[in-house]
Amino acid sequence: ILTIVSFSLILALVLQIIKESQQQHGLRHGDFQRYRGYCSRRQRRLRKTLNFKMGNRHKFTGKKVTEDLLTDNRYLLLVL
């Protein structure tokens, strides 16, 4: 069970990861298109390396990140 202190620590780490990505990839200058492209490429790269594809070109098959998949930390980045 997560306590309030550990939850706030995890939340702070997640926010730090997000903020650093935003600053490094375009939002420092207000370039939302560049940041959007970065997020799309990163998510595609993660899905490909984790073999977590969401279907093919013609049909979308949504997948959920479950507890069994959380053996690898990169699955958490997909949710972000």
Buried (B, 14 or more C-beta within 10 A) or exposed (E): EEEEEEEEEEEEEBEEEEEEBBEEBBBEEEEEEEBEEBBEEBBEEBBEEBEBEEEEEEEEEEEEEEEEBEEEEEBEBBEE
